[in-house]
Amino acid sequence: MREAMIAKRYAQSLISMLDATSLDNTVELFNLLTTAFNDAKFTQIMNSNDIATAAKTSLILSMVENSKSSEVNNLIKLMGENGRLSLIPALAKELSNQASAIKRTYNGRIYSQSTMDKASVDAIALDLGKKTNSTVALTHVTSLNDGVRVVVDGLNVEIDFSKSRLNAQIVEHILKAI
C-alpha cells in the first residue's frame, strides 16, 4: 500500500510536466520497463545488494535513452537516489491509470459462461461509456459463473447478473410478501 502511495506521488509529479502526447509515450515507456521486471535475471540484478545503486540506475537509464526525455531520466535518477527503482512497475500502473482518467478511456472485461459475439460486447461497452461519459473498451473472458459480470477497473465499475443471485432474491421477495 505504501508503494502505491509513493508511486502515485511520482506519477502526479511526472504528469504535471507532460503534455498529452508525451504522457502517452511515457506510459508506453514505463510499461516496457515493467516487462523487464518480469524477467527473473533482471529482478535478481535489481534486488541484489552486491550491485551499486548507481549501476542499477545506469542500467535503467540505458533502457530508456532512446526516449530522449529529460523528465523521465530525471525521475529515474531521483528514484535511484532514493532507492526506489523497484517501484517502476507500480509507477507504470499508476501512470496508466491516471492517463486513462485524463483521457476518460477505460478497459474492462465481461465474464460469462457462454461466448459473446463482438457486436454484443461492443454494444455493452458503448452503453456503459454513454452512462459514464467516457470511452470504454471491453474484452470477453469465458468463466464458470452462471451469469454475466462486467468489470471496468479505472472506473471502479462492477456489474454482476447471476441466475443464482436472482433466484435467491426472488425467493426472499416471496418470503417477505407472505
N, C-alpha and C positions, 0 to 999 in steps of 0.2 A: 504494500500500500504506500509506503514511504517513497519507494522508487517511482511509482506512478505520479505522485505529487511533485517530485523533483523533475521528472520528465515533462510534466505539464508546464512547469515554470520555464524550462529551457525552450519548449515548443512555443509558448506565448512570446517569449523574447525574440525568437527567430522569426516568427510570423510577422511581428510588428515591423521588421526591417525588409520584408519581401513583398514584391508585387505578385499578382495572381499567377503569371507565367513562371516566375522564379519559384513560387511556392509549389506549383505542380512538379517542377523539375527537382526541387529539394525533397519532396515526398518520395518521388521515384528513386532518388539517390539513396535516401535512408532505407528504403525498402530493399534495395540491392545490398546495402551494408548488412542488413538484418539476415539476408541469406548466408552471408559469410559466417555469422554467429551460429548458424545451424550446422556448420562443419565442425566435427569433433576436434580436429587438429587446431583449427583457428581458435576455438573456445579454450582449448588447453593452453595455447600461447597467451591469450588474453587473461586467463586466470592464474598464470604462472607467477610466482613471487621471484623467480630467478631472472626474469626478463624485466629490464628497466621500463618504467612508465613512459619515458621519452621514446624508447624503441617501439612500444605499442602504439603510441600516438603517431609516430612516423609511419608505421605500417598502415594505419587507417588513413592518414593524410595521403599516402601514395595511392590508396584505393580511390580517393575522390579527387585527385589532382586534375582530371580531365574536366571537371565541372567548372574550374576556374572561378569559384565562388569564395570571396573573402569572408563572407558571413559564415558559411559552412566551415571553412578552415579555422576561423577564429573560435567557433563553437567547439569544434573537436579539440583544439588546443586547450581551451578552457576546461573541457570535460577531462582531458588527460591530466591537467594540473591538479584537478580536484579528485582524481582517482575514480572517475565516474564513466569511463569508457564502456563499462558493462551495461550502462543504461541505454545504449544506442537502440536496441530492439524496442524498448518501452517508448523511447523518443519517436521512433518511426511510427509506432502505432498511434501515439498521441498526435503527431503531425498529420497523419492520415485522417484521424477523427475530426480534428479541427478544420482541416481543409475541406472535408465533406460538409461540415456545418456551415462554413463560409459560403460554399458554392450551393448549399442545400441539395446535394446529391448523395443518396444513400444506397447501400447494397444490403440485400436481405435474402432470406431463404424461405421457401414453402416446403413444409414437411407433410407428406401424405403417403398412405399405403399404395394407392393407385397412381399410375403415371398421369401427368397432366400435360396437355399439349401446350406449345409455346404461346399460342394465342390466348389461352386462359390465363397463363402466368402473366403475360404482358397486360391483359385487361385488369387483373388484380393489382398489378404494380401501378398502372395508370390511375385507377380509382384511389388507391392509397396515397399516391402522390398528390392528387387533387385535394384530398381531405387534409393533408399535412402541409400543403403549399410548398411542395418540394418535388424533386425528381427521384423516383425510386426504381431500382433495378432488382428484380428477384430471380433467383435460380431455384429449380425444383430439386428436392432431395427426397429420395424414397426412404420411408421409415416404417416402423412397425405400429405406429399409432393408428387407432381406429377412426381418426378424423383428419382434420386439416389444421395445421399450425403455421402461422406466418410470423417470422421474427425479422425485425429491421433493427440492427444494432445501434447505429448512430442516433436514431430517433427514439430509442427505448420503447419501441412498439412491439407488443407480443399479442397476437390474436389466436385463440385456440377454440376450435369447434370439435368436440368429440362425441361420438354416439353414447358412450358410457356416461359421460357427464350430463348429456341431455336427458337420458333415461333417468338418472338419479334426480335431476331437477324436476322432471315430470312427476315422479313418484312422491317427492317431497311436497310438491304443489297439491297433489291429490290428497295426501295425508292431512295437509293443513286445511283443505276445503271440507274435510269430513268432520 
